Amino acid sequence: MISQMNFFLLTGLLIFGIGALGLLIRRNLIICFMSIELMLNGVNLIFVTFSHYLQSAVGVLYVLFIMALAAAEVAIGLAIILLIYRLKGTVDMDSLNTMKG
């Protein structure tokens, strides 16, 4: 039988892995952006798990910092993606070449 701590660690690792796989495979900027958010959420779950089992508040503090960082990333990232879509007409990473102009 799998213990409760191992369940949460494996779930966090699975969420992180799905995010990493989505970042490597998909070419849409929105999907890649959501994959980064999945990776951050997987790490948050692992931090909270260790924080609970070690009876320490340090992991929760890291989670709060990562959540604040993710909120800033969403605000700035979506604004950049929207600007790229307005300028280029697509959010496909293969068709974007910002060095050409």
DABELLIN-V936269 format. One record per backbone hydrogen bond with DSSP energy under -0.5 kcal/mol. CO is the residue of the C=O (numbers start at 0). NH is the residue of the N-H. E is the energy in kcal/mol with one decimal. If there is no record, write none. Layout:
BEGIN
((CO & NH & E) (CO & NH & E))
END
This chain:
BEGIN
((2 & 6 & -2.0) (3 & 7 & -2.0) (4 & 8 & -2.4) (5 & 9 & -2.7) (6 & 10 & -2.2) (7 & 11 & -2.4) (8 & 12 & -2.3) (9 & 13 & -2.4) (10 & 14 & -2.5) (11 & 15 & -2.4) (12 & 16 & -2.5) (13 & 17 & -2.5) (14 & 18 & -2.0) (15 & 19 & -2.6) (16 & 20 & -2.6) (17 & 21 & -2.4) (18 & 22 & -2.0) (19 & 23 & -1.9) (20 & 24 & -2.3) (21 & 25 & -1.6) (26 & 92 & -3.4) (27 & 31 & -2.5) (28 & 32 & -2.3) (29 & 33 & -2.3) (30 & 34 & -2.1) (31 & 35 & -1.8) (32 & 36 & -1.6) (33 & 37 & -2.0) (34 & 38 & -2.2) (35 & 39 & -2.1) (36 & 40 & -2.2) (37 & 41 & -2.3) (38 & 42 & -2.0) (39 & 43 & -2.2) (40 & 44 & -2.1) (41 & 45 & -1.8) (42 & 46 & -2.5) (43 & 47 & -2.6) (44 & 48 & -2.1) (45 & 49 & -2.5) (46 & 50 & -2.4) (47 & 51 & -2.3) (48 & 52 & -2.3) (49 & 53 & -2.0) (50 & 55 & -2.1) (51 & 54 & -0.6) (56 & 60 & -1.8) (57 & 61 & -2.1) (58 & 62 & -2.1) (59 & 63 & -2.3) (60 & 64 & -2.0) (61 & 65 & -2.6) (62 & 66 & -2.5) (63 & 67 & -2.0) (64 & 68 & -2.3) (65 & 69 & -2.5) (66 & 70 & -2.0) (67 & 71 & -1.9) (68 & 72 & -2.2) (69 & 73 & -2.3) (70 & 74 & -2.0) (71 & 75 & -2.4) (72 & 76 & -3.0) (73 & 77 & -2.2) (74 & 78 & -1.2) (75 & 79 & -2.3) (76 & 80 & -2.6) (77 & 81 & -2.4) (78 & 82 & -2.1) (79 & 83 & -2.5) (80 & 84 & -2.4) (81 & 85 & -2.1) (82 & 86 & -2.2) (83 & 87 & -3.0) (83 & 88 & -0.5) (84 & 88 & -1.8) (90 & 28 & -2.5) (91 & 94 & -0.6) (91 & 95 & -0.6) (94 & 96 & -0.6) (96 & 99 & -1.1) (96 & 100 & -0.7))
END
